[in-house]
Amino acid sequence: MESPLVTVICLCYNHSRFVQDAIRSVLQQTYRPVQLIVVDDASTDNSVQLIQETLKDEPSIAILCLKENLGNCRAFNKGFELATGDFVIDLAADDVLMPNRIAEGLQSLSLHGEEYGVHFSDAELITEDGKHVGYHSDRFPHGSIPQGDIYLELIARYFINSPTMMMRRSVFEKLGGYDPSLAYEDFDFWIRSAREFKYCYTPETLIKRRIVKSSMSRNQYQPQSIQMASTLKVIEKIFQLNRTDGEKQALSNRIRYEMKRAFELREWRLFFKYSKLLIRNAI
């Protein structure tokens, strides 16, 4: 039986310090065949030069250099247009795959069956210069991580380290890719995919997640944050997707949390929109 093709889309924006390590981590995978697509989102540093230098002996690898900065969601979707694999990994150019990341993901998804669309794992947390900080499981122990239908859990709390995900191609096709209107992709992807597909978890470190000071995830709750506006859009989608009383209650709790953060930052427009949504959700 022929081994399925796995596509890794490596998205780079001003990641010149890290992109070579990210690319090499794909080339060093124990699994084959792998399709690597490197998307540079109009970097202003020398990322493109370093990408080309790293891949000078790999002419079959696609390098897509965007002429204008599109942001994570739109840039990734551009890369996905070139993807031909049955499985997909979204690799930020500041993160690093462990050598067995693809092999372990395929094994888990194969064992669980077609209804499982997304695989995720533990992650090692490293500094910008690659030093060990800890593990994702230090805060989120393996025994606390749900599997299967995790839609309600995703409304209620954070527990997935997003760079650890590996997805079936059918998941992206079902969703129509990432929502290009959003500033970030993971929360929206989790919600929309978990409504349709199950998730499986491996309690093993399969990726190194780099903690970068300028990353969007570290600056989500800031005044006039575009990420906070995107979160509201995702929560409005949850309102439309919910089916059970338990899901409605989880959403009410999540809305109250986001209202509190908006109040603290004096984001009154968001605060009042959440207030209205909370009332609608209670009906």
N, C-alpha and C positions, 0 to 999 in steps of 0.2 A: 504494500500500500504506500502510495506517494505521501511524503510528509507535507503538511500544509505550509503555505507561505505566510510568513509573519512580516508585517510592515511596521517599521519604526519611523515615526515622523519626529525629527529633532528640530525644535523651534528655537531660533536664536535671535536675540535682540541685544546688542551691545554686551555680549558674553565672551569677549575675546579672551578673558582670563581663564575661562572654563570650557569653551566649546570643543577644544581638542580632546580633553578627557572624556567628554560625553560621547563624541564620535568613536573614539577608540573602544569605549565600553560596549558599543554595538558590534564593532568589528571583532571583538574578542568573545562573543557569545559562543557557548558550547553547542548551540542548536543551529542547524541550517535546514532550509533556506531562509534568508532574511533579506527583505528589501528595505534599504535605508534611504529616506528622503530628508534632506537637510533644507529647511526653509529659513532664510535670513530675512527678518522683517524690517528691512531698510536700516540696518545698523549704521551708526555714525562713527564707530571705532574701526579697528582693523579686523573685525570678525570674519568678513568675507575672504580676505587674504589668507587667514589662518585656516579656514574651512577648505579652501582650494588647495592649500599646501598639504594639509593632512590627507586629502583624498586624491592627490596627484597621480597615484598609482591605482586608483579605483575608478576608472572611466565609466563603469556601469551605474555608479551611484548618482542619483539626481540631486543637483543643487539648484534650488529655486531662490533667486535673489529678487525680492520685491522692491519696486521702485519707490513706494511710499509705505509708511508705517501703518499697518492695518489693525494692530492689536492682536492679542492671542487668539481669539475666537475666529476671526476672519482669516488670519494668516494660516492657522491650522487647517481650516476648511480648504484653502488653496492647496495645501500639501495633500490633503485627503483625495483631491481630484486626481492625483497621480498614483494613488495607492491601489495595488492589485492583490494584497494579501487577504487571507481569510480571517486574520486576527490583526489587531492594531495596538500599538503602544504610543502614547503621547509623551515624548521625552523632552523636557525643558533642557536647554543647553548648559544649565548650571548644575544639573544632576548627573548621576552616574549609575548605570545598570551593573548589577553583579553578574558574573559570567553565566550563571545558571538561571537568570531571571526568566528568559523566554521558555526554556525547557520546563521549569517548574510550573509556569502559568499554563502552558499547553496541557501538561499532565493533569492538573487540577480541573481545568475546564472539560477535558475529555472524560474524566471519571464522573463528573457531576451531570453531564449531559447537556443537550441543546437548550433547555430552558434556562440554564445558567449562562448569562451573557457577559458578566464582568468578574474578573479575578483581581484581588488585591492582597497585600502582604504587609509585613512589618518593614520598617525602614531604619537605617542608621542615619543619625543626624550629624552633619559635619559643618565645620566653620568654612569661611570663604577660602582659607588656605588648606582645607582638607583635614583638619584635626577633628578627632572624635569628640562629640558632645554628649551623645546618649542615643537612645532608641525611642522610636514612636511608642513602643509598648511600655516604656517607663511610665507614661501618663495614661495609656490605654492598654491595660493588660490583656493578654490573649484571650483569657476566659470571659472578658466583657464584650468581645467583638461578635456581633450577630452574623449569621449567614442565611442564605435563602431569600425569602421575601423580607427585605429590610426597609421597605418604603416608609413605614411609620417611624422606625428608629431614626431614619435620616432627617425627618422633620424635627424630631425631638432633640437630637444632639449630633455633635461632630465626633467621628471616630475613624474615618478613612483618611489615610495619608495619600492625597490624590496622585502624586507621581508614581505610586506603586501600582496603578491600575493597568490592566491589560484587557482588551475588549474584543468580542467577536465583531467582525465587519458588519454583520446584520444589525447590531445595535445602532451603529452610526447611521446606517441606511434608514432604519426605522425612525430615528429622530430627525433625519435631515441634517446631520452634522451638529456642530455647536451653534448656539443662537448668536448671530453676529451683532445683535443689538446690545449685548452684555459686555461689561468690562472684564469679567472673568468667567470661566467655564465650568468649574467643578461642581458647585452646588446645584446648578441647573441641570447638568448632565446626570448627577446622582438621582435627582428627583424624577426626571422624565424617564430615565432608563429603568430605575427600580420599580416604576409603575408597570413596566412591561416584562422585565427580566429579573432573574434571581442573581445573587452575588455569592461567590465563594472566596474563602480567606485561607491563606497559608501563613502560619505563625513562624515565618522565617524571614530574615533580612535579605530582601532581593533588590534593594536599591539604596544608594546613598543620596540622601536629601540634603542639599546644601542650604544653610541658613544665610541668606543674603540680606543685608540691611535695607537695601532699596527695593526688595520684592514687594509686589502688591499685597500679598497675604499678610505682611507685617505692618501694612499701612491702611488696612481696611477701614478701621474705625477712626477716621480723622474728619475734621470739618470739611464740608463740601466734597466728600469722597464719592467718586463715581462708582466705587464698589458698593457702597451703601445703597445707591440708587438701583444698581443691578439686583441687589438682594431683595428689594421691594418687588421688582418684576418677577423674580422667582417665587416669592411667597404668594403673589397673585396667581401664579400658575398652580401652586399647590391647592389654593382655594378651589380652582376649577377641577383639579384632578381627584380631590378627596372623595371617598365613597362611604366611609364608616364614621360612627360617632367618635371612636377612638382617634381617628385621624383628625377629625375636627377639633378635638380637645388638644391634641398635640400641636396643631396649628395655632390655636389660641395662645398656648403657652409660648410658642415661638414669636408670635406677634408682640406679646407683652415684653419679651426680652428685647426685640428690636426697637420697640417704642422707648424703652428705658435708655438704650444707647443713643437714639435720636434726641431724646430730651437732654441727656447729659451734654451733647454736642451742640445743642440749640438748633438742631435741624428741624425747624418747625413744619416745613412742608411735608417732610417724611413722617413726622410725628402725627400730624392730622390725617394723612392718608392711611397710616396704620390704624388709627383710631376708628376710622370709618370701616375699614376691612374687618376689624375685631367685632364691630356691631353686626356686620353682614354675616360673619362666620357663626355668630351666636343664634341666628334665626333658624 
